[in-house]
Amino acid sequence: MKKQLITIIGGVAMGLLVASNTNAQDTKKPLFDGKSLAGWEVLEGERQLWRVKDGVITAGSLTEKVPHNSFIATKRSFHNFDLRLKIRITGTEGFVNSGIQIRSVRVPDSHEMIGYQVDAGKGWWGKLYDESRRRKVIGKSADAEAVNRAVKQDGWNDYRIRAEGTRIRSWINGVAALDFTETESNIPQDGQIGLQIHGNGKTVVQVKDVTIEILPPTPNAPTWEKVDLPKDKKKKGGKASGGK
């Protein structure tokens, strides 16, 4: 009887473990199909910068400078989530830099986005920049040396970004990079996810294996629908002043 009970308990535990793993896999959704930019929006004048090559989202050039910041963005908006992707940044001249926009929106009549940018690039890995809004670094790694050791320069880097309520965390190749908590009450907790190639550099940015796990939304959280854009971003016509 005792052996039978142990067998039953073991079987139940194994079943729960399998179900848990299956459910975790089921909640992860691909944001990139490996073939096209379906599900992403590209500004009309910037289609020459962004393409899919060899199953990888690719932007920029090593022979010509990118004229200004350029972004592609998801057509969907997200609240709380766990985002994972692989990113590689190579460059020969100028500001070689990229970033992942989260909880962001397009600035009207501009090539810019506004919102949090989880940064990527030499000297910027593990930082959180507030693109086109506060226009400054608002979060840094508590152990920049550990992050820099983890980064594969000119290689593929695993980036994980988890946004839950006012807290934003990131990991690079499994190493904790950022743990930031927003203190301003009127900052939206929803928005698009975007990929950036920074202007003024001969740079190629490549991204692949983009997946997202949707987490339960935070009740009564501020959203872009409820929060106005900064005054200098509302005006239509002309380019926004931009960010980093």
Secondary structure as a PSIPRED ss2 file (coil, helix, strand):
# PSIPRED VFORMAT (PSIPRED V4.0)

   1 M C   1.000  0.000  0.000
   2 K H   0.000  1.000  0.000
   3 K H   0.000  1.000  0.000
   4 Q H   0.000  1.000  0.000
   5 L H   0.000  1.000  0.000
   6 I H   0.000  1.000  0.000
   7 T H   0.000  1.000  0.000
   8 I H   0.000  1.000  0.000
   9 I H   0.000  1.000  0.000
  10 G H   0.000  1.000  0.000
  11 G H   0.000  1.000  0.000
  12 V H   0.000  1.000  0.000
  13 A H   0.000  1.000  0.000
  14 M H   0.000  1.000  0.000
  15 G H   0.000  1.000  0.000
  16 L H   0.000  1.000  0.000
  17 L H   0.000  1.000  0.000
  18 V H   0.000  1.000  0.000
  19 A H   0.000  1.000  0.000
  20 S H   0.000  1.000  0.000
  21 N H   0.000  1.000  0.000
  22 T H   0.000  1.000  0.000
  23 N H   0.000  1.000  0.000
  24 A H   0.000  1.000  0.000
  25 Q H   0.000  1.000  0.000
  26 D H   0.000  1.000  0.000
  27 T H   0.000  1.000  0.000
  28 K E   0.000  0.000  1.000
  29 K E   0.000  0.000  1.000
  30 P E   0.000  0.000  1.000
  31 L C   1.000  0.000  0.000
  32 F C   1.000  0.000  0.000
  33 D C   1.000  0.000  0.000
  34 G C   1.000  0.000  0.000
  35 K C   1.000  0.000  0.000
  36 S C   1.000  0.000  0.000
  37 L C   1.000  0.000  0.000
  38 A C   1.000  0.000  0.000
  39 G C   1.000  0.000  0.000
  40 W E   0.000  0.000  1.000
  41 E E   0.000  0.000  1.000
  42 V E   0.000  0.000  1.000
  43 L C   1.000  0.000  0.000
  44 E H   0.000  1.000  0.000
  45 G H   0.000  1.000  0.000
  46 E H   0.000  1.000  0.000
  47 R C   1.000  0.000  0.000
  48 Q C   1.000  0.000  0.000
  49 L C   1.000  0.000  0.000
  50 W E   0.000  0.000  1.000
  51 R E   0.000  0.000  1.000
  52 V E   0.000  0.000  1.000
  53 K E   0.000  0.000  1.000
  54 D C   1.000  0.000  0.000
  55 G C   1.000  0.000  0.000
  56 V E   0.000  0.000  1.000
  57 I E   0.000  0.000  1.000
  58 T E   0.000  0.000  1.000
  59 A E   0.000  0.000  1.000
  60 G E   0.000  0.000  1.000
  61 S C   1.000  0.000  0.000
  62 L C   1.000  0.000  0.000
  63 T C   1.000  0.000  0.000
  64 E C   1.000  0.000  0.000
  65 K C   1.000  0.000  0.000
  66 V C   1.000  0.000  0.000
  67 P C   1.000  0.000  0.000
  68 H C   1.000  0.000  0.000
  69 N C   1.000  0.000  0.000
  70 S E   0.000  0.000  1.000
  71 F E   0.000  0.000  1.000
  72 I E   0.000  0.000  1.000
  73 A E   0.000  0.000  1.000
  74 T E   0.000  0.000  1.000
  75 K C   1.000  0.000  0.000
  76 R C   1.000  0.000  0.000
  77 S C   1.000  0.000  0.000
  78 F E   0.000  0.000  1.000
  79 H C   1.000  0.000  0.000
  80 N C   1.000  0.000  0.000
  81 F E   0.000  0.000  1.000
  82 D E   0.000  0.000  1.000
  83 L E   0.000  0.000  1.000
  84 R E   0.000  0.000  1.000
  85 L E   0.000  0.000  1.000
  86 K E   0.000  0.000  1.000
  87 I E   0.000  0.000  1.000
  88 R E   0.000  0.000  1.000
  89 I E   0.000  0.000  1.000
  90 T E   0.000  0.000  1.000
  91 G E   0.000  0.000  1.000
  92 T E   0.000  0.000  1.000
  93 E E   0.000  0.000  1.000
  94 G E   0.000  0.000  1.000
  95 F C   1.000  0.000  0.000
  96 V C   1.000  0.000  0.000
  97 N C   1.000  0.000  0.000
  98 S E   0.000  0.000  1.000
  99 G E   0.000  0.000  1.000
 100 I E   0.000  0.000  1.000
 101 Q E   0.000  0.000  1.000
 102 I E   0.000  0.000  1.000
 103 R E   0.000  0.000  1.000
 104 S E   0.000  0.000  1.000
 105 V E   0.000  0.000  1.000
 106 R E   0.000  0.000  1.000
 107 V C   1.000  0.000  0.000
 108 P C   1.000  0.000  0.000
 109 D C   1.000  0.000  0.000
 110 S C   1.000  0.000  0.000
 111 H C   1.000  0.000  0.000
 112 E C   1.000  0.000  0.000
 113 M E   0.000  0.000  1.000
 114 I E   0.000  0.000  1.000
 115 G E   0.000  0.000  1.000
 116 Y E   0.000  0.000  1.000
 117 Q E   0.000  0.000  1.000
 118 V E   0.000  0.000  1.000
 119 D E   0.000  0.000  1.000
 120 A E   0.000  0.000  1.000
 121 G C   1.000  0.000  0.000
 122 K C   1.000  0.000  0.000
 123 G C   1.000  0.000  0.000
 124 W C   1.000  0.000  0.000
 125 W C   1.000  0.000  0.000
 126 G C   1.000  0.000  0.000
 127 K C   1.000  0.000  0.000
 128 L E   0.000  0.000  1.000
 129 Y E   0.000  0.000  1.000
 130 D E   0.000  0.000  1.000
 131 E E   0.000  0.000  1.000
 132 S C   1.000  0.000  0.000
 133 R C   1.000  0.000  0.000
 134 R C   1.000  0.000  0.000
 135 R C   1.000  0.000  0.000
 136 K C   1.000  0.000  0.000
 137 V E   0.000  0.000  1.000
 138 I E   0.000  0.000  1.000
 139 G E   0.000  0.000  1.000
 140 K C   1.000  0.000  0.000
 141 S C   1.000  0.000  0.000
 142 A C   1.000  0.000  0.000
 143 D C   1.000  0.000  0.000
 144 A H   0.000  1.000  0.000
 145 E H   0.000  1.000  0.000
 146 A H   0.000  1.000  0.000
 147 V H   0.000  1.000  0.000
 148 N H   0.000  1.000  0.000
 149 R H   0.000  1.000  0.000
 150 A H   0.000  1.000  0.000
 151 V C   1.000  0.000  0.000
 152 K C   1.000  0.000  0.000
 153 Q C   1.000  0.000  0.000
 154 D C   1.000  0.000  0.000
 155 G C   1.000  0.000  0.000
 156 W C   1.000  0.000  0.000
 157 N E   0.000  0.000  1.000
 158 D E   0.000  0.000  1.000
 159 Y E   0.000  0.000  1.000
 160 R E   0.000  0.000  1.000
 161 I E   0.000  0.000  1.000
 162 R E   0.000  0.000  1.000
 163 A E   0.000  0.000  1.000
 164 E E   0.000  0.000  1.000
 165 G C   1.000  0.000  0.000
 166 T C   1.000  0.000  0.000
 167 R E   0.000  0.000  1.000
 168 I E   0.000  0.000  1.000
 169 R E   0.000  0.000  1.000
 170 S E   0.000  0.000  1.000
 171 W E   0.000  0.000  1.000
 172 I E   0.000  0.000  1.000
 173 N C   1.000  0.000  0.000
 174 G C   1.000  0.000  0.000
 175 V E   0.000  0.000  1.000
 176 A E   0.000  0.000  1.000
 177 A E   0.000  0.000  1.000
 178 L E   0.000  0.000  1.000
 179 D E   0.000  0.000  1.000
 180 F E   0.000  0.000  1.000
 181 T E   0.000  0.000  1.000
 182 E C   1.000  0.000  0.000
 183 T C   1.000  0.000  0.000
 184 E C   1.000  0.000  0.000
 185 S C   1.000  0.000  0.000
 186 N C   1.000  0.000  0.000
 187 I C   1.000  0.000  0.000
 188 P C   1.000  0.000  0.000
 189 Q C   1.000  0.000  0.000
 190 D C   1.000  0.000  0.000
 191 G E   0.000  0.000  1.000
 192 Q E   0.000  0.000  1.000
 193 I E   0.000  0.000  1.000
 194 G E   0.000  0.000  1.000
 195 L E   0.000  0.000  1.000
 196 Q E   0.000  0.000  1.000
 197 I E   0.000  0.000  1.000
 198 H C   1.000  0.000  0.000
 199 G C   1.000  0.000  0.000
 200 N C   1.000  0.000  0.000
 201 G E   0.000  0.000  1.000
 202 K E   0.000  0.000  1.000
 203 T E   0.000  0.000  1.000
 204 V E   0.000  0.000  1.000
 205 V E   0.000  0.000  1.000
 206 Q E   0.000  0.000  1.000
 207 V E   0.000  0.000  1.000
 208 K E   0.000  0.000  1.000
 209 D E   0.000  0.000  1.000
 210 V E   0.000  0.000  1.000
 211 T E   0.000  0.000  1.000
 212 I E   0.000  0.000  1.000
 213 E E   0.000  0.000  1.000
 214 I E   0.000  0.000  1.000
 215 L C   1.000  0.000  0.000
 216 P C   1.000  0.000  0.000
 217 P C   1.000  0.000  0.000
 218 T C   1.000  0.000  0.000
 219 P C   1.000  0.000  0.000
 220 N C   1.000  0.000  0.000
 221 A C   1.000  0.000  0.000
 222 P C   1.000  0.000  0.000
 223 T C   1.000  0.000  0.000
 224 W C   1.000  0.000  0.000
 225 E C   1.000  0.000  0.000
 226 K C   1.000  0.000  0.000
 227 V C   1.000  0.000  0.000
 228 D C   1.000  0.000  0.000
 229 L C   1.000  0.000  0.000
 230 P C   1.000  0.000  0.000
 231 K H   0.000  1.000  0.000
 232 D H   0.000  1.000  0.000
 233 K H   0.000  1.000  0.000
 234 K H   0.000  1.000  0.000
 235 K C   1.000  0.000  0.000
 236 K C   1.000  0.000  0.000
 237 G C   1.000  0.000  0.000
 238 G C   1.000  0.000  0.000
 239 K C   1.000  0.000  0.000
 240 A C   1.000  0.000  0.000
 241 S C   1.000  0.000  0.000
 242 G C   1.000  0.000  0.000
 243 G C   1.000  0.000  0.000
 244 K C   1.000  0.000  0.000
